[in-house]
Amino acid sequence: MIAAKCKCGGSIGLERCFIEGFLAECMRCNKCGETLFTPEQVKQLAKLREANSEIEGKRKIVKVGSSIAALLPKKVEGYGVREGVVDSIRVLSSKSLEIRFNKDIV
C-alpha cells in the first residue's frame, strides 16, 4: 500500500482505532490524528455493529467443576465461536475482560 498524505502534510497509515466502542482497523494521520476509513474498513465496522446487536446483553457466570464459565447465547455459533477457540483472556479494565479468539469471528 502506498503511503497516503493528509491535507495537513502528515502521513496516513493503518492503525487499530477504538471507535463507537469497537476496536477496528482505520487509517490515521501521524501528525493531526485525523481518522479515516477505507470502504472495506467501513464494511468491517458495520459487521461488528451487526454482530454486537445480535449478541449483546447480560450473561450469567456459572460454576463448572472447579472453574467458572460465562454463558453465551447460541447465536455466537453463527460467528464461529465454538468450544476451544479461545486464544487468551486478559484484564482490560477494572470492570472488563478481553477474550481473544484464535481466528476471526466477524
C-alpha positions in Angstrom: 0.0 0.0 0.0 1.4 3.4 -0.9 1.6 5.8 2.0 -1.1 8.5 1.7 -0.7 12.1 2.7 -3.1 14.0 4.8 -4.2 17.5 4.0 -2.1 18.7 7.0 1.0 17.2 5.4 1.3 14.2 7.7 1.4 10.6 6.6 -1.8 8.4 6.8 -1.2 4.8 8.0 -3.0 1.8 9.1 -3.9 1.6 12.8 -6.3 -0.1 15.2 -8.8 2.5 16.5 -11.3 2.4 19.3 -14.5 3.8 17.5 -18.1 3.6 18.7 -17.0 1.1 21.4 -15.3 -1.2 18.8 -11.7 -1.9 18.1 -11.4 -1.8 14.4 -8.8 -1.1 11.7 -8.7 2.5 10.4 -6.4 5.0 8.7 -4.9 7.7 10.9 -2.7 10.7 10.3 0.5 10.7 12.3 0.5 14.5 12.5 -3.0 15.8 13.1 -4.6 12.5 14.2 -7.5 12.6 11.7 -9.1 9.2 11.4 -10.3 7.9 8.0 -11.8 4.6 6.8 -11.4 2.7 3.6 -14.6 1.2 2.1 -13.5 -2.2 3.4 -13.0 -0.9 6.9 -16.5 0.7 6.9 -17.9 -2.8 5.9 -16.0 -4.4 8.7 -17.3 -1.8 11.3 -20.8 -2.5 10.0 -20.3 -6.2 10.6 -19.1 -5.6 14.1 -22.1 -3.4 14.9 -24.5 -6.1 13.5 -22.8 -8.9 15.4 -22.9 -6.9 18.6 -26.6 -6.1 18.3 -27.3 -9.8 17.9 -25.4 -11.0 21.0 -25.1 -8.0 23.4 -26.7 -8.4 26.8 -26.2 -9.5 30.3 -24.9 -13.1 30.8 -24.6 -15.4 33.7 -21.4 -16.8 35.2 -21.8 -20.4 36.3 -19.6 -22.8 38.3 -18.3 -25.8 36.2 -16.4 -28.2 38.4 -13.6 -26.1 40.0 -13.8 -23.4 37.3 -16.4 -20.8 36.2 -17.8 -20.2 32.8 -19.8 -17.4 31.1 -22.9 -18.5 29.3 -23.0 -17.1 25.7 -26.1 -17.1 23.5 -26.5 -19.8 20.9 -26.3 -17.1 18.2 -22.5 -16.8 18.7 -22.0 -20.1 17.0 -23.0 -18.4 13.7 -19.8 -16.3 14.1 -17.6 -19.4 14.5 -17.4 -19.2 18.3 -17.0 -22.8 19.5 -15.7 -24.7 22.4 -11.9 -24.5 22.4 -11.4 -21.4 20.1 -10.2 -19.0 22.9 -6.6 -18.0 22.5 -6.2 -15.7 25.5 -8.1 -13.8 28.2 -6.7 -10.7 29.9 -8.0 -8.0 32.3 -8.8 -4.9 30.2 -10.1 -2.6 32.9 -11.4 -2.8 36.5 -14.8 -3.9 35.1 -13.9 -5.8 31.9 -12.1 -8.8 30.4 -10.9 -9.2 26.9 -11.4 -12.7 25.3 -9.3 -13.2 22.2 -10.1 -16.0 19.8 -7.6 -17.9 17.7 -9.4 -16.9 14.5 -11.6 -14.1 13.2 -15.2 -14.3 14.3 -16.7 -11.4 12.3 
